Amino acid sequence: MPRTKGGPKTRRRHKRLLKRAEGYWGARRKLFTIAKETVDRALAYAYVGRKQKKRQFRRLWIVRINAAIRPLGMSYSRFISALNVANIEIDRKVLSDLAHQDPAAFAAIVRKTQECAA
């Protein structure tokens, strides 16, 4: 079978991939085969990273809420349970933002949950 030579389509494909490999070190940005492996791996890490980002932010929100709630005499788990009993539907992102930006409003929510839980 005759060898196929790299025509315009192949060149275009190679250029597109090498463009994605800009900023890598050495052969990883210059040689197509090595750049292809590196870009594929980078895309896989990026996919996983998008999932991890959600987990990490949730952990941060929980830590912030817990840090703000302890001085008010409650634990995080009891606070979340009391929120459910009081039918207050505020997500962790908003709660942590309130605890961080507006402690007075956060304290008011905590008082409301303590009234309903007691």
C-alpha positions in Angstrom: 0.0 0.0 0.0 1.4 3.4 -0.9 2.4 5.9 1.8 -0.1 8.8 2.1 1.6 12.1 2.3 0.4 14.9 4.6 -1.9 17.1 2.6 -3.7 20.2 3.6 -6.1 18.4 6.0 -3.3 16.7 7.9 -1.4 20.0 8.1 -4.5 21.8 9.4 -5.1 19.1 12.0 -1.5 19.2 13.1 -1.5 23.0 13.4 -4.7 23.0 15.3 -3.2 20.6 17.9 0.1 22.3 18.1 -1.7 25.6 18.7 -3.3 24.0 21.8 0.2 22.9 22.9 1.6 26.4 23.0 3.3 27.2 26.3 4.4 23.6 26.9 8.1 22.9 27.3 10.5 21.5 24.7 9.2 18.8 22.4 5.8 18.9 24.0 5.0 22.0 22.0 7.0 21.3 18.8 6.6 17.6 17.9 3.1 16.5 16.9 3.1 13.0 18.4 4.4 14.2 21.8 2.2 17.3 21.8 -0.8 15.1 21.0 -0.2 12.9 24.1 0.4 15.9 26.3 -2.8 17.8 25.1 -4.9 14.6 25.5 -3.6 14.2 29.1 -4.2 17.9 29.7 -7.8 17.6 28.5 -8.4 14.6 30.8 -7.0 16.6 33.8 -9.2 19.5 32.8 -12.3 17.3 32.7 -11.5 15.8 36.2 -10.7 19.3 37.5 -14.1 20.6 36.6 -15.7 18.0 38.8 -13.2 18.6 41.6 -13.9 22.3 41.6 -17.5 21.7 42.6 -16.4 19.5 45.5 -13.8 21.9 46.7 -16.1 24.9 46.7 -18.7 23.0 48.7 -16.0 22.1 51.2 -15.0 25.8 51.5 -18.6 26.8 52.0 -19.1 24.2 54.8 -15.9 25.4 56.5 -17.0 29.0 56.4 -20.4 28.2 57.7 -19.0 26.1 60.5 -16.5 28.8 61.5 -19.2 31.4 61.6 -21.7 29.2 63.5 -19.4 28.0 66.3 -19.2 31.3 68.2 -23.1 31.4 68.1 -23.2 28.2 70.1 -24.1 25.7 67.4 -22.4 23.0 65.3 -22.6 22.8 61.6 -24.6 19.6 61.5 -27.2 20.8 64.0 -27.5 24.1 62.1 -28.2 22.3 58.8 -30.7 20.0 60.5 -32.4 23.0 62.1 -32.6 24.8 58.7 -34.5 21.8 57.4 -36.9 21.7 60.3 -37.5 25.4 59.9 -38.1 25.0 56.2 -35.5 27.6 55.3 -34.2 26.8 51.9 -30.9 28.7 51.6 -28.1 26.8 49.9 -24.6 26.6 51.4 -23.1 29.0 48.9 -25.5 31.8 50.0 -25.1 30.9 53.7 -21.3 31.1 53.5 -21.5 34.4 51.6 -23.8 35.8 54.3 -21.5 34.5 57.1 -18.5 36.1 55.3 -20.1 39.4 54.2 -23.0 40.1 56.5 -22.6 38.4 60.0 -25.7 40.2 61.4 -28.0 38.7 58.8 -26.4 35.3 59.3 -26.9 35.6 63.1 -30.6 36.4 62.4 -30.9 33.2 60.4 -29.2 31.3 63.2 -31.6 32.7 65.8 -34.6 31.8 63.6 -33.4 28.2 63.3 -32.8 28.0 67.0 -36.3 29.1 67.7 -37.8 26.5 65.4 -35.5 23.7 66.6 -36.3 24.3 70.3 
